[in-house]
C-alpha cells in the first residue's frame, strides 16, 4: 500500500467516523456531509481526464462560489432561527466569554440584555430555562436549568423523557424563561420526520412553558434576523 492509498483510507475513516457520531441527527448536517463530499470530489477528479476534467473543475468552482455567497448571507440556522448576514457582524458583546468575537448587533443586543435580565431577576442558585435550544445562555449567565437536560430538541430526547421534563419544569418554576414559540407547521414537520407523524412530547413541553409564562412578566422580545420567530424573555413576578 502506497502513501496515497494510506491517506485516502485515513481520510475516509475520519469522514465515516464523523458521520456515525452524528447520524442520530440531521443526516445532511455539514459536519457529516462535507468530509465525505470532499473525498468523493477528489476521487471524481482523479478519475476524469481530458476536457471533461476542466468542465468538472469549473462546476466545482461555481459550487464553491455559490455556497460561500449563501453562507455569508446566512452563516448558520437552526430550529427556525437564522443568524444575521456576516456583513452585519461588526458588534462586540459585553460578555467576557465572547471577547474577541464580532457578532451582529441584534445578536449582541439579545445576549447582553438577556444576560442582564437574568442577573437582575435571579440569584446565583436560581434556575433558568431556555427552549428549544439556547444552551449558550446557561454558560453566559452561570445558571443551571431546573430540568435534567439542557437541550430539548426532538432528536435529542424521547417523548417519555420530554413529558417528564415538562413536569419537572412546572414544579420548579424557574426564575427566568427564555423561549420562542415554534410554529405549529414546524412542530408538525418535526413529528413527521422524527415520530412518523405521531404527536411528540415536545407538545407537553410547549404546553408547560405556556402555562408558566401566563403568570410571568415579559421582560424582553428579540428578533435576531428578519423572518425569525421572536425570542421572548419572561421573569417571575
Residue pairs with C-beta under 8 A, 6 or more apart in sequence:
8 39
8 43
11 35
11 38
11 39
12 39
14 35
15 35
15 36
15 38
15 39
16 36
18 31
18 32
18 35
19 32
19 35
19 36
22 29
22 31
22 32
23 32
24 155
25 155
26 155
41 60
44 56
45 53
45 56
45 57
45 60
48 56
71 86
72 85
72 86
72 87
73 85
73 86
74 82
74 83
74 85
74 225
75 83
75 85
75 86
75 89
76 82
76 83
77 83
78 133
79 132
79 133
79 153
79 182
80 180
80 182
80 183
80 186
80 228
80 229
81 180
81 224
81 225
81 228
81 229
81 231
82 224
82 225
82 227
82 228
83 104
83 107
83 224
83 225
84 104
84 105
84 106
84 107
84 224
84 225
85 104
85 225
88 104
88 105
88 106
89 102
89 103
89 104
90 102
90 104
90 105
91 102
91 103
91 104
91 105
91 107
91 108
92 101
92 102
92 103
92 108
93 99
93 101
93 103
93 108
93 111
93 112
94 112
95 111
95 112
95 115
95 140
97 139
97 140
98 111
98 140
103 111
104 224
104 225
106 222
106 223
106 224
106 225
107 224
109 222
110 222
110 224
110 231
111 136
111 137
111 140
113 220
113 222
113 233
114 137
114 141
114 178
114 220
114 222
114 233
115 137
115 140
115 141
117 176
117 219
117 220
117 233
117 235
118 128
118 137
118 141
118 143
118 175
118 176
119 141
121 175
121 176
121 219
121 235
121 236
122 128
122 141
122 143
122 175
122 176
122 235
123 175
124 142
124 143
126 143
126 174
126 175
126 176
127 143
127 144
127 145
127 146
127 172
127 174
127 175
128 137
128 138
128 141
128 143
128 144
128 145
128 174
128 175
128 176
128 177
128 178
129 145
129 146
129 147
129 169
129 174
129 176
129 177
129 178
129 179
129 209
130 137
130 138
130 145
130 177
130 178
130 179
131 152
131 177
131 178
131 179
131 180
131 205
131 206
131 209
132 151
132 152
132 153
132 179
132 180
132 182
132 202
133 151
133 152
133 153
134 178
134 231
135 150
135 151
137 143
137 178
138 144
138 145
138 150
143 175
143 176
145 174
146 168
146 169
146 172
146 174
147 165
147 168
147 169
147 172
148 161
148 165
148 168
149 156
149 157
149 161
149 165
151 157
152 162
152 165
152 202
152 205
154 190
154 191
154 194
154 195
154 200
154 202
155 194
157 165
157 201
158 201
159 195
159 200
159 201
159 202
160 201
161 201
162 200
162 201
162 202
162 204
162 205
163 201
163 204
165 201
165 205
166 201
166 204
166 205
166 207
166 208
167 208
169 205
169 208
169 209
169 212
170 208
170 211
170 212
173 212
173 236
174 236
175 235
175 236
176 219
176 233
176 234
176 235
176 236
177 209
177 212
177 213
177 216
177 233
177 234
178 231
178 232
178 233
178 234
179 209
179 213
179 231
179 232
180 228
180 229
180 230
180 231
180 232
181 206
181 229
181 232
182 202
182 206
182 229
183 229
187 200
187 202
187 203
187 206
190 200
190 202
191 197
191 198
191 199
191 200
191 202
194 200
212 234
213 232
213 234
215 236
215 237
216 234
216 235
216 236
216 237
217 234
217 235
217 236
217 237
218 232
218 233
218 234
219 233
219 234
219 235
220 232
220 233
221 230
221 231
221 232
221 233
222 230
222 231
222 233
223 230
223 231
224 231
